[in-house]
Amino acid sequence: MDFKEVFQKEHVTRKFTNRKVPENAIAEIIKKAQQSPSLLNSQPWGA
């Protein structure tokens, strides 16, 4: 995916449901986010 495609596929979520997110899904999302790059490798979540 190139830069142009990123902007073409961008969308805004304007409405949410009341459906609960499973705890294990939240834990997996947090785990993946902690493995993602941060500004200047600052990793503010580890502070």
N, C-alpha and C positions, 0 to 999 in steps of 0.2 A: 504494500500500500504506500503510495507516495503522498507528499504533502497536500496536493490538490484533492485527492480522494478523501483525506481526513476531513477537510472542510466541507466537502460535498455530502458526506455521510453524517455530519454533526446534526444532532437534534436536541431539543429541550424537552424534558419531562415536566408536564404541567399538572398532571393528575396522578394520584397514588391510590392504591387500594389499602384496605385495612388488614390485608393478609400478613400474618406473622412470618418472619424470616427465621428458619431453624438456627439454633445456636451453633451447630457444627458448620453451617454455611458462613456465619459471621466470623467464626474462628479462622476458617480457610481464607476469607477475604483479607483479614488482618495479617495473616501469615504472608500472603502474596504481596500485600502492600509494603510490608517490612523488607521484602527482598527487592523492591523496586529502587531505581536510582533516586537520589535526593540532591538538592542544590549543593554543589561543592562537596558531595559525599558527607554532608553534615549529620545525617541520620538523626533528626531531632526526636524521633520516637524512642531512642535509646538513652536519652539524657535523663 
